[in-house]
Amino acid sequence: MLPQFGTAVRKKSLNKPVAVDPDGGAPDKASVDAAWLVLEAANDLGDHAAIEACRRVIDAELNGTVARSADVDLVLGYFR
């Protein structure tokens, strides 16, 4: 079975705990929300590197782990 991305996964993940930064920082919920927006834009633009980074950020949240900082930086800086 292929991994699911999009609205179906977002609806399933709403009640899951959000990963917390191991340094005691805030949950990375903002980066996950941004990753969904960037994923849609990157799909439209055919930006494969951004698509993969978004998927890693989203997968990390779904698995309860922390995403790589390089992926989070790409996601948060995508529209700048």
Biopython code that builds the backbone (N, CA, C, O; Angstrom):
import numpy as np
from Bio.PDB.StructureBuilder import StructureBuilder

atoms = [
    (1, "MET", "N", (0.843, -1.178, 0.000)),
    (1, "MET", "CA", (0.000, 0.000, 0.000)),
    (1, "MET", "C", (0.887, 1.240, 0.000)),
    (1, "MET", "O", (1.888, 1.280, 0.716)),
    (2, "LEU", "N", (0.540, 2.239, -0.783)),
    (2, "LEU", "CA", (1.301, 3.477, -0.871)),
    (2, "LEU", "C", (1.020, 4.358, 0.337)),
    (2, "LEU", "O", (-0.087, 4.330, 0.876)),
    (3, "PRO", "N", (2.008, 5.144, 0.772)),
    (3, "PRO", "CA", (1.747, 6.063, 1.878)),
    (3, "PRO", "C", (0.737, 7.117, 1.453)),
    (3, "PRO", "O", (0.702, 7.539, 0.298)),
    (4, "GLN", "N", (-0.080, 7.530, 2.406)),
    (4, "GLN", "CA", (-1.101, 8.522, 2.109)),
    (4, "GLN", "C", (-0.585, 9.908, 2.457)),
    (4, "GLN", "O", (0.090, 10.101, 3.468)),
    (5, "PHE", "N", (-0.909, 10.856, 1.614)),
    (5, "PHE", "CA", (-0.612, 12.251, 1.871)),
    (5, "PHE", "C", (-1.859, 13.039, 1.559)),
    (5, "PHE", "O", (-2.649, 12.627, 0.709)),
    (6, "GLY", "N", (-2.056, 14.139, 2.208)),
    (6, "GLY", "CA", (-3.180, 15.004, 1.902)),
    (6, "GLY", "C", (-4.200, 15.039, 3.012)),
    (6, "GLY", "O", (-3.883, 14.813, 4.180)),
    (7, "THR", "N", (-5.412, 15.320, 2.638)),
    (7, "THR", "CA", (-6.485, 15.538, 3.593)),
    (7, "THR", "C", (-6.754, 14.315, 4.455)),
    (7, "THR", "O", (-7.030, 14.458, 5.646)),
    (8, "ALA", "N", (-6.682, 13.113, 3.882)),
    (8, "ALA", "CA", (-6.971, 11.904, 4.654)),
    (8, "ALA", "C", (-6.002, 11.757, 5.819)),
    (8, "ALA", "O", (-6.420, 11.414, 6.925)),
    (9, "VAL", "N", (-4.753, 12.003, 5.598)),
    (9, "VAL", "CA", (-3.764, 11.882, 6.663)),
    (9, "VAL", "C", (-3.931, 13.008, 7.658)),
    (9, "VAL", "O", (-3.829, 12.787, 8.865)),
    (10, "ARG", "N", (-4.190, 14.229, 7.169)),
    (10, "ARG", "CA", (-4.370, 15.358, 8.078)),
    (10, "ARG", "C", (-5.507, 15.100, 9.046)),
    (10, "ARG", "O", (-5.379, 15.397, 10.233)),
    (11, "LYS", "N", (-6.612, 14.556, 8.570)),
    (11, "LYS", "CA", (-7.752, 14.291, 9.439)),
    (11, "LYS", "C", (-7.399, 13.228, 10.477)),
    (11, "LYS", "O", (-7.818, 13.334, 11.630)),
    (12, "LYS", "N", (-6.637, 12.206, 10.088)),
    (12, "LYS", "CA", (-6.253, 11.151, 11.016)),
    (12, "LYS", "C", (-5.296, 11.663, 12.075)),
    (12, "LYS", "O", (-5.328, 11.200, 13.215)),
    (13, "SER", "N", (-4.438, 12.619, 11.710)),
    (13, "SER", "CA", (-3.376, 13.040, 12.610)),
    (13, "SER", "C", (-3.778, 14.165, 13.557)),
    (13, "SER", "O", (-2.958, 14.579, 14.377)),
    (14, "LEU", "N", (-4.992, 14.669, 13.479)),
    (14, "LEU", "CA", (-5.382, 15.799, 14.306)),
    (14, "LEU", "C", (-5.322, 15.498, 15.798)),
    (14, "LEU", "O", (-5.010, 16.388, 16.589)),
    (15, "ASN", "N", (-5.608, 14.282, 16.194)),
    (15, "ASN", "CA", (-5.622, 13.947, 17.612)),
    (15, "ASN", "C", (-4.342, 13.289, 18.091)),
    (15, "ASN", "O", (-4.257, 12.893, 19.253)),
    (16, "LYS", "N", (-3.347, 13.162, 17.227)),
    (16, "LYS", "CA", (-2.088, 12.557, 17.632)),
    (16, "LYS", "C", (-1.229, 13.579, 18.353)),
    (16, "LYS", "O", (-1.326, 14.775, 18.076)),
    (17, "PRO", "N", (-0.382, 13.123, 19.280)),
    (17, "PRO", "CA", (0.519, 14.067, 19.934)),
    (17, "PRO", "C", (1.525, 14.620, 18.940)),
    (17, "PRO", "O", (1.911, 13.949, 17.983)),
    (18, "VAL", "N", (1.938, 15.843, 19.181)),
    (18, "VAL", "CA", (2.895, 16.511, 18.314)),
    (18, "VAL", "C", (4.289, 16.299, 18.875)),
    (18, "VAL", "O", (4.492, 16.352, 20.088)),
    (19, "ALA", "N", (5.248, 16.059, 17.995)),
    (19, "ALA", "CA", (6.627, 15.860, 18.424)),
    (19, "ALA", "C", (7.158, 17.121, 19.089)),
    (19, "ALA", "O", (6.842, 18.238, 18.680)),
    (20, "VAL", "N", (7.969, 16.921, 20.117)),
    (20, "VAL", "CA", (8.552, 18.035, 20.844)),
    (20, "VAL", "C", (10.042, 18.036, 20.600)),
    (20, "VAL", "O", (10.677, 16.982, 20.552)),
    (21, "ASP", "N", (10.596, 19.221, 20.445)),
    (21, "ASP", "CA", (12.028, 19.376, 20.235)),
    (21, "ASP", "C", (12.772, 18.837, 21.455)),
    (21, "ASP", "O", (12.398, 19.168, 22.580)),
    (22, "PRO", "N", (13.820, 18.012, 21.272)),
    (22, "PRO", "CA", (14.523, 17.425, 22.405)),
    (22, "PRO", "C", (15.228, 18.459, 23.276)),
    (22, "PRO", "O", (15.584, 18.149, 24.413)),
    (23, "ASP", "N", (15.440, 19.663, 22.787)),
    (23, "ASP", "CA", (16.075, 20.712, 23.577)),
    (23, "ASP", "C", (15.073, 21.437, 24.463)),
    (23, "ASP", "O", (15.408, 22.440, 25.093)),
    (24, "GLY", "N", (13.845, 20.934, 24.511)),
    (24, "GLY", "CA", (12.833, 21.529, 25.363)),
    (24, "GLY", "C", (12.061, 22.647, 24.678)),
    (24, "GLY", "O", (11.357, 23.404, 25.346)),
    (25, "GLY", "N", (12.176, 22.764, 23.376)),
    (25, "GLY", "CA", (11.490, 23.812, 22.632)),
    (25, "GLY", "C", (10.015, 23.502, 22.471)),
    (25, "GLY", "O", (9.504, 22.503, 22.977)),
    (26, "ALA", "N", (9.364, 24.366, 21.768)),
    (26, "ALA", "CA", (7.934, 24.211, 21.529)),
    (26, "ALA", "C", (7.685, 23.095, 20.527)),
    (26, "ALA", "O", (8.577, 22.748, 19.753)),
    (27, "PRO", "N", (6.484, 22.528, 20.530)),
    (27, "PRO", "CA", (6.144, 21.523, 19.525)),
    (27, "PRO", "C", (6.303, 22.095, 18.125)),
    (27, "PRO", "O", (6.170, 23.302, 17.921)),
    (28, "ASP", "N", (6.587, 21.230, 17.170)),
    (28, "ASP", "CA", (6.833, 21.682, 15.810)),
    (28, "ASP", "C", (5.558, 21.712, 14.965)),
    (28, "ASP", "O", (5.616, 21.492, 13.755)),
    (29, "LYS", "N", (4.427, 21.977, 15.577)),
    (29, "LYS", "CA", (3.140, 21.997, 14.878)),
    (29, "LYS", "C", (3.137, 23.035, 13.760)),
    (29, "LYS", "O", (2.560, 22.795, 12.700)),
    (30, "ALA", "N", (3.770, 24.181, 13.979)),
    (30, "ALA", "CA", (3.805, 25.220, 12.945)),
    (30, "ALA", "C", (4.537, 24.723, 11.712)),
    (30, "ALA", "O", (4.122, 25.007, 10.588)),
    (31, "SER", "N", (5.618, 23.986, 11.908)),
    (31, "SER", "CA", (6.358, 23.483, 10.751)),
    (31, "SER", "C", (5.566, 22.415, 10.013)),
    (31, "SER", "O", (5.682, 22.295, 8.793)),
    (32, "VAL", "N", (4.777, 21.653, 10.717)),
    (32, "VAL", "CA", (3.953, 20.625, 10.068)),
    (32, "VAL", "C", (2.832, 21.280, 9.267)),
    (32, "VAL", "O", (2.554, 20.872, 8.139)),
    (33, "ASP", "N", (2.195, 22.282, 9.839)),
    (33, "ASP", "CA", (1.153, 23.003, 9.098)),
    (33, "ASP", "C", (1.744, 23.655, 7.853)),
    (33, "ASP", "O", (1.145, 23.615, 6.778)),
    (34, "ALA", "N", (2.920, 24.253, 8.004)),
    (34, "ALA", "CA", (3.595, 24.868, 6.864)),
    (34, "ALA", "C", (3.960, 23.810, 5.824)),
    (34, "ALA", "O", (3.879, 24.062, 4.621)),
    (35, "ALA", "N", (4.360, 22.631, 6.287)),
    (35, "ALA", "CA", (4.745, 21.562, 5.364)),
    (35, "ALA", "C", (3.584, 21.162, 4.468)),
    (35, "ALA", "O", (3.793, 20.870, 3.290)),
    (36, "TRP", "N", (2.370, 21.140, 4.995)),
    (36, "TRP", "CA", (1.207, 20.807, 4.167)),
    (36, "TRP", "C", (0.997, 21.867, 3.091)),
    (36, "TRP", "O", (0.705, 21.537, 1.942)),
    (37, "LEU", "N", (1.143, 23.141, 3.459)),
    (37, "LEU", "CA", (0.975, 24.219, 2.480)),
    (37, "LEU", "C", (2.070, 24.179, 1.420)),
    (37, "LEU", "O", (1.797, 24.314, 0.227)),
    (38, "VAL", "N", (3.297, 23.994, 1.861)),
    (38, "VAL", "CA", (4.426, 23.943, 0.931)),
    (38, "VAL", "C", (4.303, 22.721, 0.030)),
    (38, "VAL", "O", (4.622, 22.796, -1.157)),
    (39, "LEU", "N", (3.845, 21.599, 0.576)),
    (39, "LEU", "CA", (3.679, 20.388, -0.224)),
    (39, "LEU", "C", (2.740, 20.635, -1.398)),
    (39, "LEU", "O", (3.011, 20.201, -2.517)),
    (40, "GLU", "N", (1.637, 21.331, -1.141)),
    (40, "GLU", "CA", (0.696, 21.628, -2.219)),
    (40, "GLU", "C", (1.346, 22.519, -3.279)),
    (40, "GLU", "O", (1.214, 22.266, -4.476)),
    (41, "ALA", "N", (2.044, 23.558, -2.832)),
    (41, "ALA", "CA", (2.700, 24.467, -3.776)),
    (41, "ALA", "C", (3.808, 23.753, -4.545)),
    (41, "ALA", "O", (3.937, 23.920, -5.757)),
    (42, "ALA", "N", (4.598, 22.967, -3.842)),
    (42, "ALA", "CA", (5.707, 22.256, -4.484)),
    (42, "ALA", "C", (5.183, 21.248, -5.504)),
    (42, "ALA", "O", (5.792, 21.064, -6.558)),
    (43, "ASN", "N", (4.078, 20.603, -5.208)),
    (43, "ASN", "CA", (3.465, 19.690, -6.181)),
    (43, "ASN", "C", (3.063, 20.447, -7.439)),
    (43, "ASN", "O", (3.296, 19.977, -8.552)),
    (44, "ASP", "N", (2.459, 21.619, -7.262)),
    (44, "ASP", "CA", (2.046, 22.430, -8.416)),
    (44, "ASP", "C", (3.239, 22.873, -9.249)),
    (44, "ASP", "O", (3.158, 22.945, -10.475)),
    (45, "LEU", "N", (4.351, 23.171, -8.576)),
    (45, "LEU", "CA", (5.543, 23.671, -9.259)),
    (45, "LEU", "C", (6.488, 22.565, -9.732)),
    (45, "LEU", "O", (7.432, 22.827, -10.477)),
    (46, "GLY", "N", (6.232, 21.341, -9.301)),
    (46, "GLY", "CA", (7.114, 20.233, -9.663)),
    (46, "GLY", "C", (8.455, 20.293, -8.944)),
    (46, "GLY", "O", (9.459, 19.810, -9.466)),
    (47, "ASP", "N", (8.480, 20.879, -7.754)),
    (47, "ASP", "CA", (9.706, 21.026, -6.960)),
    (47, "ASP", "C", (9.908, 19.757, -6.129)),
    (47, "ASP", "O", (9.435, 19.662, -4.996)),
    (48, "HIS", "N", (10.613, 18.789, -6.706)),
    (48, "HIS", "CA", (10.750, 17.469, -6.091)),
    (48, "HIS", "C", (11.534, 17.496, -4.782)),
    (48, "HIS", "O", (11.217, 16.740, -3.863)),
    (49, "ALA", "N", (12.546, 18.347, -4.680)),
    (49, "ALA", "CA", (13.321, 18.443, -3.443)),
    (49, "ALA", "C", (12.447, 18.939, -2.292)),
    (49, "ALA", "O", (12.533, 18.421, -1.179)),
    (50, "ALA", "N", (11.613, 19.934, -2.556)),
    (50, "ALA", "CA", (10.717, 20.464, -1.531)),
    (50, "ALA", "C", (9.642, 19.436, -1.170)),
    (50, "ALA", "O", (9.270, 19.309, -0.004)),
    (51, "ILE", "N", (9.152, 18.716, -2.153)),
    (51, "ILE", "CA", (8.149, 17.678, -1.894)),
    (51, "ILE", "C", (8.709, 16.644, -0.926)),
    (51, "ILE", "O", (8.041, 16.267, 0.038)),
    (52, "GLU", "N", (9.917, 16.190, -1.174)),
    (52, "GLU", "CA", (10.530, 15.183, -0.300)),
    (52, "GLU", "C", (10.774, 15.730, 1.105)),
    (52, "GLU", "O", (10.560, 15.022, 2.090)),
    (53, "ALA", "N", (11.220, 16.984, 1.207)),
    (53, "ALA", "CA", (11.441, 17.601, 2.521)),
    (53, "ALA", "C", (10.127, 17.700, 3.283)),
    (53, "ALA", "O", (10.080, 17.409, 4.478)),
    (54, "CYS", "N", (9.064, 18.107, 2.605)),
    (54, "CYS", "CA", (7.745, 18.205, 3.242)),
    (54, "CYS", "C", (7.278, 16.843, 3.736)),
    (54, "CYS", "O", (6.755, 16.721, 4.843)),
    (55, "ARG", "N", (7.465, 15.839, 2.924)),
    (55, "ARG", "CA", (7.044, 14.491, 3.320)),
    (55, "ARG", "C", (7.817, 14.010, 4.548)),
    (55, "ARG", "O", (7.256, 13.352, 5.424)),
    (56, "ARG", "N", (9.116, 14.345, 4.604)),
    (56, "ARG", "CA", (9.894, 13.946, 5.784)),
    (56, "ARG", "C", (9.419, 14.675, 7.040)),
    (56, "ARG", "O", (9.359, 14.075, 8.113)),
    (57, "VAL", "N", (9.083, 15.957, 6.920)),
    (57, "VAL", "CA", (8.575, 16.718, 8.070)),
    (57, "VAL", "C", (7.234, 16.148, 8.519)),
    (57, "VAL", "O", (7.006, 15.963, 9.715)),
    (58, "ILE", "N", (6.355, 15.872, 7.575)),
    (58, "ILE", "CA", (5.032, 15.321, 7.895)),
    (58, "ILE", "C", (5.163, 13.921, 8.493)),
    (58, "ILE", "O", (4.505, 13.605, 9.484)),
    (59, "ASP", "N", (6.001, 13.091, 7.902)),
    (59, "ASP", "CA", (6.208, 11.739, 8.428)),
    (59, "ASP", "C", (6.767, 11.776, 9.841)),
    (59, "ASP", "O", (6.373, 10.969, 10.683)),
    (60, "ALA", "N", (7.677, 12.698, 10.110)),
    (60, "ALA", "CA", (8.249, 12.811, 11.457)),
    (60, "ALA", "C", (7.154, 13.131, 12.467)),
    (60, "ALA", "O", (7.130, 12.566, 13.560)),
    (61, "GLU", "N", (6.251, 14.032, 12.105)),
    (61, "GLU", "CA", (5.156, 14.374, 13.015)),
    (61, "GLU", "C", (4.232, 13.180, 13.228)),
    (61, "GLU", "O", (3.800, 12.918, 14.350)),
    (62, "LEU", "N", (3.933, 12.465, 12.160)),
    (62, "LEU", "CA", (3.039, 11.310, 12.267)),
    (62, "LEU", "C", (3.662, 10.186, 13.084)),
    (62, "LEU", "O", (2.954, 9.420, 13.738)),
    (63, "ASN", "N", (5.001, 10.087, 13.044)),
    (63, "ASN", "CA", (5.703, 9.045, 13.787)),
    (63, "ASN", "C", (6.093, 9.481, 15.190)),
    (63, "ASN", "O", (6.633, 8.681, 15.954)),
    (64, "GLY", "N", (5.831, 10.733, 15.542)),
    (64, "GLY", "CA", (6.155, 11.225, 16.874)),
    (64, "GLY", "C", (7.637, 11.519, 17.055)),
    (64, "GLY", "O", (8.142, 11.500, 18.177)),
    (65, "THR", "N", (8.334, 11.790, 15.957)),
    (65, "THR", "CA", (9.752, 12.114, 16.036)),
    (65, "THR", "C", (9.955, 13.567, 15.620)),
    (65, "THR", "O", (9.009, 14.255, 15.238)),
    (66, "VAL", "N", (11.193, 14.018, 15.698)),
    (66, "VAL", "CA", (11.523, 15.388, 15.325)),
    (66, "VAL", "C", (12.132, 15.376, 13.928)),
    (66, "VAL", "O", (13.007, 14.564, 13.628)),
    (67, "ALA", "N", (11.665, 16.277, 13.085)),
    (67, "ALA", "CA", (12.167, 16.367, 11.718)),
    (67, "ALA", "C", (13.566, 16.977, 11.710)),
    (67, "ALA", "O", (13.949, 17.711, 12.621)),
    (68, "ARG", "N", (14.325, 16.654, 10.652)),
    (68, "ARG", "CA", (15.662, 17.232, 10.491)),
    (68, "ARG", "C", (15.553, 18.741, 10.342)),
    (68, "ARG", "O", (14.622, 19.247, 9.716)),
    (69, "SER", "N", (16.505, 19.450, 10.919)),
    (69, "SER", "CA", (16.446, 20.911, 10.875)),
    (69, "SER", "C", (16.556, 21.439, 9.443)),
    (69, "SER", "O", (15.955, 22.465, 9.126)),
    (70, "ALA", "N", (17.306, 20.766, 8.575)),
    (70, "ALA", "CA", (17.419, 21.214, 7.185)),
    (70, "ALA", "C", (16.060, 21.155, 6.491)),
    (70, "ALA", "O", (15.725, 22.050, 5.716)),
    (71, "ASP", "N", (15.280, 20.118, 6.760)),
    (71, "ASP", "CA", (13.954, 20.000, 6.151)),
    (71, "ASP", "C", (13.015, 21.070, 6.690)),
    (71, "ASP", "O", (12.259, 21.675, 5.929)),
    (72, "VAL", "N", (13.058, 21.306, 7.991)),
    (72, "VAL", "CA", (12.208, 22.330, 8.601)),
    (72, "VAL", "C", (12.587, 23.712, 8.074)),
    (72, "VAL", "O", (11.709, 24.527, 7.792)),
    (73, "ASP", "N", (13.881, 23.982, 7.937)),
    (73, "ASP", "CA", (14.339, 25.267, 7.407)),
    (73, "ASP", "C", (13.834, 25.469, 5.982)),
    (73, "ASP", "O", (13.390, 26.564, 5.638)),
    (74, "LEU", "N", (13.895, 24.435, 5.151)),
    (74, "LEU", "CA", (13.404, 24.537, 3.779)),
    (74, "LEU", "C", (11.915, 24.847, 3.770)),
    (74, "LEU", "O", (11.459, 25.709, 3.019)),
    (75, "VAL", "N", (11.160, 24.144, 4.604)),
    (75, "VAL", "CA", (9.709, 24.326, 4.649)),
    (75, "VAL", "C", (9.360, 25.737, 5.120)),
    (75, "VAL", "O", (8.544, 26.415, 4.496)),
    (76, "LEU", "N", (9.967, 26.176, 6.207)),
    (76, "LEU", "CA", (9.618, 27.472, 6.770)),
    (76, "LEU", "C", (10.089, 28.639, 5.907)),
    (76, "LEU", "O", (9.512, 29.724, 5.976)),
    (77, "GLY", "N", (11.116, 28.438, 5.105)),
    (77, "GLY", "CA", (11.607, 29.502, 4.262)),
    (77, "GLY", "C", (11.150, 29.423, 2.816)),
    (77, "GLY", "O", (11.626, 30.194, 1.983)),
    (78, "TYR", "N", (10.251, 28.520, 2.499)),
    (78, "TYR", "CA", (9.877, 28.253, 1.113)),
    (78, "TYR", "C", (9.252, 29.454, 0.405)),
    (78, "TYR", "O", (9.558, 29.703, -0.762)),
    (79, "PHE", "N", (8.395, 30.194, 1.076)),
    (79, "PHE", "CA", (7.684, 31.303, 0.434)),
    (79, "PHE", "C", (8.406, 32.642, 0.597)),
    (79, "PHE", "O", (7.878, 33.677, 0.190)),
    (80, "ARG", "N", (9.584, 32.638, 1.176)),
    (80, "ARG", "CA", (10.320, 33.901, 1.392)),
    (80, "ARG", "C", (11.120, 34.252, 0.189)),
    (80, "ARG", "O", (11.804, 35.275, 0.179)),
]
sb = StructureBuilder()
sb.init_structure("model")
sb.init_model(0)
sb.init_chain("A")
sb.init_seg("    ")
for serial, (resi, resn, name, xyz) in enumerate(atoms, 1):
    if name == "N":
        sb.init_residue(resn, " ", resi, " ")
    sb.init_atom(name, np.array(xyz, "f"), 0.0, 1.0, " ", f" {name:<3s}", serial, name[0])
structure = sb.get_structure()
